[in-house]
Every structure is written in structure tokens, then in C-alpha cells.
Amino acid sequence: MIRKISSKKKFYSVSSSDWQVVVASSSQGEAAIEGFKQVYDKYKQNLNLSSILSVCDLSNLDTSIEHECQIFYMPELLLDAGFPNLSRTLESIIKKV
């Protein structure tokens, strides 16, 4: 993946369960949705999910070892990404544990 330094988009690492993807996006929230959709499109029913999804800003790794991370609750993210049935199913599994 390539981006111009002057781009308003940044690189984000998106990870959950046993997968990780790097996406270029203008915010961590958008990166969370885009990253999930990319992985879902590839793995569909074989995709493992956890209760959270982590998004870390990787854009400034050349100047700093610190990077900002944000945690998203996966059922809410699934709703935002347009997967209401999957969101309800995961929410019910989480509540049973």
C-alpha cells in the first residue's frame, strides 16, 4: 500500500481475534469499518471475531515509536458497517459468556 505523505488519509492497523489488516483511511472509525469489510470479503464464514477490534495509527512510525490506538466494541462496529444480523448474533454470544 502506498500513500503520499501529504495525503489526509493515514495508515491504520486493524486487528481482532486472529487477523490483522492495514488500511489507509481518514479516521480510526472509518479504518475500523473498512478493515473489517476487507477481511470479511476475503474470509466470510471462516472469519473469527472477538468482542473488540483494535485500530492503531501507523502513520508516524518513522518519527515516533508511540502510536495512538482505539478500541471498538465489535457488535457496535458491525451495526455501523451494515451487518445487523451478525451484530445481534455476536452480542448474544458475548452476553452468554
PyMOL CGO cylinders between C-alpha atoms (Angstrom):
from pymol import cmd
from pymol.cgo import CYLINDER

trace = [
    CYLINDER, 0.00, 0.00, 0.00, 1.33, 3.43, -0.95, 0.3, 1, 1, 1, 1, 1, 1,
    CYLINDER, 1.33, 3.43, -0.95, 0.27, 6.89, 0.16, 0.3, 1, 1, 1, 1, 1, 1,
    CYLINDER, 0.27, 6.89, 0.16, 1.69, 10.37, -0.28, 0.3, 1, 1, 1, 1, 1, 1,
    CYLINDER, 1.69, 10.37, -0.28, 2.83, 11.96, 2.99, 0.3, 1, 1, 1, 1, 1, 1,
    CYLINDER, 2.83, 11.96, 2.99, 0.64, 14.98, 2.20, 0.3, 1, 1, 1, 1, 1, 1,
    CYLINDER, 0.64, 14.98, 2.20, -2.47, 12.77, 1.98, 0.3, 1, 1, 1, 1, 1, 1,
    CYLINDER, -2.47, 12.77, 1.98, -5.24, 13.39, 4.51, 0.3, 1, 1, 1, 1, 1, 1,
    CYLINDER, -5.24, 13.39, 4.51, -5.51, 9.63, 4.86, 0.3, 1, 1, 1, 1, 1, 1,
    CYLINDER, -5.51, 9.63, 4.86, -3.31, 7.76, 7.33, 0.3, 1, 1, 1, 1, 1, 1,
    CYLINDER, -3.31, 7.76, 7.33, -2.25, 4.14, 7.66, 0.3, 1, 1, 1, 1, 1, 1,
    CYLINDER, -2.25, 4.14, 7.66, -4.07, 2.17, 10.35, 0.3, 1, 1, 1, 1, 1, 1,
    CYLINDER, -4.07, 2.17, 10.35, -3.54, -1.35, 11.62, 0.3, 1, 1, 1, 1, 1, 1,
    CYLINDER, -3.54, -1.35, 11.62, -6.92, -3.00, 12.25, 0.3, 1, 1, 1, 1, 1, 1,
    CYLINDER, -6.92, -3.00, 12.25, -6.98, -6.25, 14.22, 0.3, 1, 1, 1, 1, 1, 1,
    CYLINDER, -6.98, -6.25, 14.22, -9.36, -8.58, 16.01, 0.3, 1, 1, 1, 1, 1, 1,
    CYLINDER, -9.36, -8.58, 16.01, -9.27, -12.21, 17.03, 0.3, 1, 1, 1, 1, 1, 1,
    CYLINDER, -9.27, -12.21, 17.03, -6.68, -13.93, 14.80, 0.3, 1, 1, 1, 1, 1, 1,
    CYLINDER, -6.68, -13.93, 14.80, -6.45, -11.41, 11.92, 0.3, 1, 1, 1, 1, 1, 1,
    CYLINDER, -6.45, -11.41, 11.92, -4.90, -8.06, 11.09, 0.3, 1, 1, 1, 1, 1, 1,
    CYLINDER, -4.90, -8.06, 11.09, -5.09, -5.73, 8.09, 0.3, 1, 1, 1, 1, 1, 1,
    CYLINDER, -5.09, -5.73, 8.09, -3.53, -2.35, 7.24, 0.3, 1, 1, 1, 1, 1, 1,
    CYLINDER, -3.53, -2.35, 7.24, -5.77, 0.24, 5.58, 0.3, 1, 1, 1, 1, 1, 1,
    CYLINDER, -5.77, 0.24, 5.58, -5.46, 3.86, 4.50, 0.3, 1, 1, 1, 1, 1, 1,
    CYLINDER, -5.46, 3.86, 4.50, -8.27, 5.98, 5.91, 0.3, 1, 1, 1, 1, 1, 1,
    CYLINDER, -8.27, 5.98, 5.91, -9.07, 9.46, 7.16, 0.3, 1, 1, 1, 1, 1, 1,
    CYLINDER, -9.07, 9.46, 7.16, -10.10, 8.35, 10.68, 0.3, 1, 1, 1, 1, 1, 1,
    CYLINDER, -10.10, 8.35, 10.68, -9.84, 5.42, 13.05, 0.3, 1, 1, 1, 1, 1, 1,
    CYLINDER, -9.84, 5.42, 13.05, -13.59, 4.81, 12.88, 0.3, 1, 1, 1, 1, 1, 1,
    CYLINDER, -13.59, 4.81, 12.88, -13.56, 4.63, 9.10, 0.3, 1, 1, 1, 1, 1, 1,
    CYLINDER, -13.56, 4.63, 9.10, -10.45, 2.42, 9.23, 0.3, 1, 1, 1, 1, 1, 1,
    CYLINDER, -10.45, 2.42, 9.23, -12.24, 0.02, 11.61, 0.3, 1, 1, 1, 1, 1, 1,
    CYLINDER, -12.24, 0.02, 11.61, -15.16, -0.40, 9.21, 0.3, 1, 1, 1, 1, 1, 1,
    CYLINDER, -15.16, -0.40, 9.21, -13.00, -0.58, 6.07, 0.3, 1, 1, 1, 1, 1, 1,
    CYLINDER, -13.00, -0.58, 6.07, -10.59, -3.06, 7.65, 0.3, 1, 1, 1, 1, 1, 1,
    CYLINDER, -10.59, -3.06, 7.65, -13.41, -5.31, 8.84, 0.3, 1, 1, 1, 1, 1, 1,
    CYLINDER, -13.41, -5.31, 8.84, -15.11, -5.24, 5.43, 0.3, 1, 1, 1, 1, 1, 1,
    CYLINDER, -15.11, -5.24, 5.43, -11.87, -6.17, 3.64, 0.3, 1, 1, 1, 1, 1, 1,
    CYLINDER, -11.87, -6.17, 3.64, -11.27, -9.15, 5.91, 0.3, 1, 1, 1, 1, 1, 1,
    CYLINDER, -11.27, -9.15, 5.91, -14.94, -10.20, 5.80, 0.3, 1, 1, 1, 1, 1, 1,
    CYLINDER, -14.94, -10.20, 5.80, -14.94, -10.09, 1.99, 0.3, 1, 1, 1, 1, 1, 1,
    CYLINDER, -14.94, -10.09, 1.99, -11.97, -12.44, 1.95, 0.3, 1, 1, 1, 1, 1, 1,
    CYLINDER, -11.97, -12.44, 1.95, -12.90, -14.92, 4.72, 0.3, 1, 1, 1, 1, 1, 1,
    CYLINDER, -12.90, -14.92, 4.72, -16.73, -14.68, 5.03, 0.3, 1, 1, 1, 1, 1, 1,
    CYLINDER, -16.73, -14.68, 5.03, -17.97, -17.57, 7.24, 0.3, 1, 1, 1, 1, 1, 1,
    CYLINDER, -17.97, -17.57, 7.24, -14.40, -18.58, 8.16, 0.3, 1, 1, 1, 1, 1, 1,
    CYLINDER, -14.40, -18.58, 8.16, -13.73, -15.21, 9.81, 0.3, 1, 1, 1, 1, 1, 1,
    CYLINDER, -13.73, -15.21, 9.81, -13.12, -15.33, 13.54, 0.3, 1, 1, 1, 1, 1, 1,
    CYLINDER, -13.12, -15.33, 13.54, -14.46, -12.43, 15.62, 0.3, 1, 1, 1, 1, 1, 1,
    CYLINDER, -14.46, -12.43, 15.62, -13.82, -11.27, 19.15, 0.3, 1, 1, 1, 1, 1, 1,
    CYLINDER, -13.82, -11.27, 19.15, -15.73, -8.78, 21.28, 0.3, 1, 1, 1, 1, 1, 1,
    CYLINDER, -15.73, -8.78, 21.28, -13.37, -5.95, 20.37, 0.3, 1, 1, 1, 1, 1, 1,
    CYLINDER, -13.37, -5.95, 20.37, -11.50, -4.57, 17.39, 0.3, 1, 1, 1, 1, 1, 1,
    CYLINDER, -11.50, -4.57, 17.39, -8.30, -2.53, 17.77, 0.3, 1, 1, 1, 1, 1, 1,
    CYLINDER, -8.30, -2.53, 17.77, -7.24, 0.26, 15.42, 0.3, 1, 1, 1, 1, 1, 1,
    CYLINDER, -7.24, 0.26, 15.42, -3.74, 1.76, 15.67, 0.3, 1, 1, 1, 1, 1, 1,
    CYLINDER, -3.74, 1.76, 15.67, -2.43, 4.77, 13.75, 0.3, 1, 1, 1, 1, 1, 1,
    CYLINDER, -2.43, 4.77, 13.75, 0.77, 3.71, 11.97, 0.3, 1, 1, 1, 1, 1, 1,
    CYLINDER, 0.77, 3.71, 11.97, 1.38, 6.91, 10.00, 0.3, 1, 1, 1, 1, 1, 1,
    CYLINDER, 1.38, 6.91, 10.00, 4.01, 8.43, 12.27, 0.3, 1, 1, 1, 1, 1, 1,
    CYLINDER, 4.01, 8.43, 12.27, 6.15, 5.38, 12.94, 0.3, 1, 1, 1, 1, 1, 1,
    CYLINDER, 6.15, 5.38, 12.94, 9.04, 6.99, 11.06, 0.3, 1, 1, 1, 1, 1, 1,
    CYLINDER, 9.04, 6.99, 11.06, 9.20, 9.85, 13.61, 0.3, 1, 1, 1, 1, 1, 1,
    CYLINDER, 9.20, 9.85, 13.61, 7.93, 8.24, 16.82, 0.3, 1, 1, 1, 1, 1, 1,
    CYLINDER, 7.93, 8.24, 16.82, 7.71, 4.80, 18.39, 0.3, 1, 1, 1, 1, 1, 1,
    CYLINDER, 7.71, 4.80, 18.39, 4.40, 5.75, 20.01, 0.3, 1, 1, 1, 1, 1, 1,
    CYLINDER, 4.40, 5.75, 20.01, 1.17, 5.25, 18.15, 0.3, 1, 1, 1, 1, 1, 1,
    CYLINDER, 1.17, 5.25, 18.15, -2.41, 6.01, 19.06, 0.3, 1, 1, 1, 1, 1, 1,
    CYLINDER, -2.41, 6.01, 19.06, -4.76, 3.04, 19.36, 0.3, 1, 1, 1, 1, 1, 1,
    CYLINDER, -4.76, 3.04, 19.36, -8.51, 2.95, 19.76, 0.3, 1, 1, 1, 1, 1, 1,
    CYLINDER, -8.51, 2.95, 19.76, -10.67, 0.01, 20.81, 0.3, 1, 1, 1, 1, 1, 1,
    CYLINDER, -10.67, 0.01, 20.81, -14.11, -0.59, 19.27, 0.3, 1, 1, 1, 1, 1, 1,
    CYLINDER, -14.11, -0.59, 19.27, -16.85, -2.87, 20.60, 0.3, 1, 1, 1, 1, 1, 1,
    CYLINDER, -16.85, -2.87, 20.60, -17.36, -5.32, 17.76, 0.3, 1, 1, 1, 1, 1, 1,
    CYLINDER, -17.36, -5.32, 17.76, -21.19, -5.61, 17.85, 0.3, 1, 1, 1, 1, 1, 1,
    CYLINDER, -21.19, -5.61, 17.85, -21.50, -1.80, 17.54, 0.3, 1, 1, 1, 1, 1, 1,
    CYLINDER, -21.50, -1.80, 17.54, -18.94, -1.74, 14.75, 0.3, 1, 1, 1, 1, 1, 1,
    CYLINDER, -18.94, -1.74, 14.75, -20.83, -4.48, 12.90, 0.3, 1, 1, 1, 1, 1, 1,
    CYLINDER, -20.83, -4.48, 12.90, -24.00, -2.36, 13.08, 0.3, 1, 1, 1, 1, 1, 1,
    CYLINDER, -24.00, -2.36, 13.08, -22.13, 0.66, 11.70, 0.3, 1, 1, 1, 1, 1, 1,
    CYLINDER, -22.13, 0.66, 11.70, -20.65, -1.50, 8.94, 0.3, 1, 1, 1, 1, 1, 1,
    CYLINDER, -20.65, -1.50, 8.94, -24.09, -2.74, 7.84, 0.3, 1, 1, 1, 1, 1, 1,
    CYLINDER, -24.09, -2.74, 7.84, -24.11, -6.22, 9.40, 0.3, 1, 1, 1, 1, 1, 1,
    CYLINDER, -24.11, -6.22, 9.40, -27.07, -6.10, 11.84, 0.3, 1, 1, 1, 1, 1, 1,
    CYLINDER, -27.07, -6.10, 11.84, -27.69, -9.87, 11.95, 0.3, 1, 1, 1, 1, 1, 1,
    CYLINDER, -27.69, -9.87, 11.95, -24.05, -10.63, 12.64, 0.3, 1, 1, 1, 1, 1, 1,
    CYLINDER, -24.05, -10.63, 12.64, -24.05, -7.88, 15.28, 0.3, 1, 1, 1, 1, 1, 1,
    CYLINDER, -24.05, -7.88, 15.28, -27.04, -9.41, 17.10, 0.3, 1, 1, 1, 1, 1, 1,
    CYLINDER, -27.04, -9.41, 17.10, -25.55, -12.90, 16.93, 0.3, 1, 1, 1, 1, 1, 1,
    CYLINDER, -25.55, -12.90, 16.93, -22.19, -11.78, 18.33, 0.3, 1, 1, 1, 1, 1, 1,
    CYLINDER, -22.19, -11.78, 18.33, -23.89, -9.67, 21.03, 0.3, 1, 1, 1, 1, 1, 1,
    CYLINDER, -23.89, -9.67, 21.03, -25.91, -12.68, 22.20, 0.3, 1, 1, 1, 1, 1, 1,
    CYLINDER, -25.91, -12.68, 22.20, -22.77, -14.84, 22.31, 0.3, 1, 1, 1, 1, 1, 1,
    CYLINDER, -22.77, -14.84, 22.31, -20.90, -12.19, 24.33, 0.3, 1, 1, 1, 1, 1, 1,
    CYLINDER, -20.90, -12.19, 24.33, -23.77, -11.85, 26.83, 0.3, 1, 1, 1, 1, 1, 1,
    CYLINDER, -23.77, -11.85, 26.83, -23.84, -15.63, 27.40, 0.3, 1, 1, 1, 1, 1, 1,
    CYLINDER, -23.84, -15.63, 27.40, -20.18, -15.78, 28.39, 0.3, 1, 1, 1, 1, 1, 1,
]
cmd.load_cgo(trace, "trace")
